[in-house]
Amino acid sequence: MKAVIVAAGNGSRLRPLTLKTPKPLLPVLGKPLIVHVLDALAKVQVDEVAVVTGYLGSKVRRYLKPWVEQLGVKVHFVHNHEYERGNGVSLKVARKLIKREPFLLLMSDHIVDAEAIRLLLDEGEGTSLCVDRTPRFPPQVNDATKVLVDKENYIIDIGKEIPEWNGVDTGVFLCDPVVFDVASLLARERFTVTITDCMRWLIRNGRPIRAVDVSGFLWLDVDTPEDMEFAERILGGVEGASELGWDSVTLPQPENF
């Protein structure tokens, strides 16, 4: 199993920190965000990874080398010159390294428990997504991509603004390589293409996406200074996250699902 890590965005919500340092290299507990991701992949024996760079990509490549050697993960870099067009376009450029094999897809700013990835590998089929049905941190839920999962555990809608939802997208996918075809198709039709756009296209065109329930596993989406502070607290084992107002969340449960 190979993996793709999207590490191309400019991290605008973390400025001024990202003016000179690419977001994937911002440290949480002294370790760059993307290294937390690579570490989780190494724990589940994924030893070959394609990292898609964009904004300040040369710095990502240069500074990752010593970390990669320590983890024992073989990393290939591919650069997206059009990273401002969205992470769906960044996904598209990884095709040359993945070819026609199923692969894991992760975001460089999503810290995730390795056991959640292991569960995805065990239970995923075709294109699948790690879904949190009982997320604990309201600020992340407010900004998250939501999903609507049916009784058979398939995702029937996905997006930040969907009217009904009962789970949250953690940003960890198992992908059929057909997703590259979808990303290429959408990139010809519009300027901005997101991974969510690709997943929505699959759903609407009869390609079901399996929801793998990873509720209870730790995952953190780091987009703002507040997210970084919270990630430091959680990963550092500091109790009292509720001091920041990050208490448990009760998700809406649509009547028919």
C-alpha positions in Angstrom: 0.0 0.0 0.0 1.3 3.4 -1.0 0.1 6.8 0.4 -0.3 10.3 -0.9 0.1 13.3 1.4 -1.2 16.6 0.1 1.2 19.3 1.4 0.7 22.1 -1.1 -1.4 24.8 0.5 -0.2 28.2 1.6 -1.7 28.0 5.2 -3.2 31.5 5.0 -5.1 31.1 8.3 -1.8 30.6 10.1 -0.1 33.7 8.8 2.3 35.3 9.7 3.7 31.9 10.8 3.5 30.6 7.2 5.0 33.6 5.4 8.4 32.0 5.5 7.6 28.5 6.8 5.3 26.2 4.8 2.4 24.9 6.9 3.5 21.2 6.8 6.7 22.2 8.7 5.1 24.1 11.5 6.0 22.2 14.7 3.6 20.6 17.2 5.5 19.3 20.2 8.7 20.0 18.3 7.8 17.8 15.4 6.6 19.2 12.0 2.9 18.6 11.3 3.7 16.4 8.2 6.1 14.3 10.3 3.2 13.3 12.6 1.5 12.1 9.5 4.5 10.2 8.2 5.0 8.7 11.7 1.5 7.3 11.7 2.0 5.8 8.2 5.2 4.1 9.3 3.4 2.5 12.2 1.0 0.7 9.9 3.9 -0.4 7.6 3.2 2.0 4.8 6.8 2.5 3.6 6.3 4.4 0.3 4.7 7.9 0.2 4.2 10.5 -2.4 4.3 14.0 -0.9 2.7 16.7 -3.1 4.3 20.1 -2.5 3.3 23.5 -3.7 3.8 26.7 -1.6 7.4 26.9 -0.5 7.8 23.3 -1.7 11.6 23.4 -1.8 11.7 24.0 1.9 9.4 21.0 2.5 11.7 18.7 0.5 14.9 20.0 2.1 13.8 19.8 5.7 12.0 16.5 5.5 15.1 14.5 4.5 16.5 13.9 8.0 13.1 13.1 9.4 12.4 10.6 6.6 15.7 8.8 7.1 14.9 8.4 10.8 11.4 7.0 10.1 12.6 4.6 7.4 9.9 5.8 4.9 10.6 6.1 1.2 9.3 9.5 0.1 8.8 10.7 -3.4 8.2 14.4 -4.0 6.0 15.7 -6.8 5.3 19.5 -7.2 2.0 21.1 -8.0 2.8 24.4 -9.8 -0.9 25.2 -9.7 -1.4 24.6 -6.0 -3.7 27.7 -5.7 -6.3 25.8 -7.7 -7.1 23.5 -4.8 -6.1 20.2 -3.2 -8.0 18.3 -5.9 -5.5 19.5 -8.5 -2.7 18.6 -6.1 -4.1 15.1 -5.9 -4.1 14.9 -9.7 -0.4 15.4 -10.0 0.4 12.4 -7.8 -0.9 10.1 -10.4 2.5 9.5 -12.0 3.8 8.0 -8.8 0.8 5.9 -7.8 -0.3 4.7 -11.2 -3.2 2.2 -11.0 -2.9 0.9 -7.4 -5.2 1.6 -4.5 -3.6 4.1 -2.1 -4.1 6.0 1.1 -4.7 9.7 0.9 -4.0 12.0 3.8 -3.6 15.8 4.5 -0.3 17.1 5.8 -2.2 19.2 8.5 -4.4 16.4 9.9 -2.7 14.5 12.8 -4.4 11.1 13.1 -4.0 8.0 15.3 -2.2 5.3 13.4 -4.9 2.8 14.6 -7.5 4.8 12.7 -5.5 4.2 9.5 -5.1 0.5 10.4 -8.9 0.3 10.7 -9.4 1.9 7.3 -7.0 -0.6 5.8 -8.9 -3.5 7.4 -12.4 -2.4 6.7 -12.2 -0.1 3.7 -13.3 -1.2 0.3 -13.0 0.7 -3.0 -12.9 4.3 -2.1 -13.5 4.8 1.6 -13.2 7.6 4.2 -12.5 7.6 7.9 -15.6 9.2 9.5 -16.0 10.5 13.0 -19.6 10.0 14.2 -18.9 11.4 17.7 -16.4 14.3 17.3 -15.3 15.9 20.5 -14.0 19.3 19.5 -16.7 21.9 18.4 -14.3 24.4 16.6 -13.2 21.7 14.3 -16.7 20.5 13.7 -17.8 24.0 12.8 -15.2 24.2 10.1 -15.1 20.5 9.0 -16.4 18.8 5.9 -19.5 17.0 6.9 -20.9 13.7 5.6 -24.2 12.0 5.5 -23.9 8.3 6.0 -26.8 5.9 5.3 -27.8 2.7 7.1 -25.4 0.6 5.0 -22.4 2.8 6.0 -22.1 4.5 2.6 -21.6 8.2 2.2 -24.5 9.8 0.3 -23.5 13.4 0.6 -20.4 15.4 1.5 -19.5 19.0 2.0 -19.0 21.8 4.5 -22.5 23.2 4.0 -24.7 20.2 3.4 -28.1 20.5 5.0 -28.2 17.1 6.8 -25.1 15.3 8.2 -24.3 12.7 10.8 -20.5 12.5 10.7 -17.3 14.4 10.0 -14.7 13.9 7.4 -11.3 13.3 9.1 -9.3 13.7 5.9 -8.1 10.1 5.7 -9.1 8.2 2.6 -8.5 4.9 1.0 -8.8 5.6 -2.8 -9.4 3.7 -5.9 -7.2 5.2 -8.6 -10.3 6.2 -10.5 -10.2 9.3 -8.4 -7.3 10.6 -10.5 -9.6 10.4 -13.6 -12.2 12.4 -11.7 -9.7 15.0 -10.6 -8.4 15.4 -14.2 -12.0 15.7 -15.5 -13.0 18.4 -13.0 -9.7 20.3 -13.5 -10.7 20.7 -17.2 -14.1 22.1 -16.3 -13.3 24.5 -13.5 -10.4 26.5 -12.0 -10.7 25.3 -8.3 -11.0 21.6 -7.6 -11.1 20.1 -4.1 -10.9 16.6 -2.9 -14.5 17.0 -1.7 -15.5 17.9 -5.3 -14.0 14.6 -6.4 -15.7 12.6 -3.8 -19.1 14.3 -4.5 -18.6 13.5 -8.2 -18.0 9.8 -7.4 -21.1 9.6 -5.2 -23.4 11.3 -7.8 -22.1 9.1 -10.6 -22.8 5.7 -8.9 -19.4 5.2 -7.3 -20.2 4.5 -3.6 -17.8 5.7 -0.9 -17.6 3.5 2.2 -17.7 5.2 5.6 -15.3 3.6 8.1 -16.3 4.7 11.6 -13.2 5.9 13.5 -15.1 7.5 16.4 -13.1 7.6 19.5 -9.7 7.7 17.7 -7.7 10.9 18.0 -7.5 13.1 15.0 -6.7 16.8 14.8 -7.2 19.3 11.9 -4.7 22.1 12.4 -5.7 25.2 10.5 -5.4 28.1 13.0 -3.2 29.3 15.9 -6.0 28.0 18.2 -5.8 24.6 16.6 -2.1 24.5 17.1 -2.5 25.4 20.8 -5.1 22.7 21.3 -3.0 20.1 19.5 0.0 20.9 21.8 -2.3 20.3 24.8 -3.8 17.1 23.6 -0.6 15.5 22.2 1.3 16.7 25.3 -1.1 14.8 27.5 -2.4 18.0 29.2 -5.8 17.5 30.7 -8.5 20.2 30.6 -9.1 20.8 26.9 -12.5 22.1 28.0 -10.7 25.1 29.4 -10.5 26.3 25.8 -14.2 25.6 25.3 -13.6 22.4 23.4 -16.2 20.1 24.8 -18.0 17.1 23.3 -20.4 17.5 20.4 -23.8 16.0 19.8 -24.2 15.5 16.0 -27.5 15.9 14.3 -29.1 12.5 13.5 -31.3 12.7 10.4 -34.5 10.9 11.0 -34.1 8.5 8.1 -30.5 7.5 8.4 
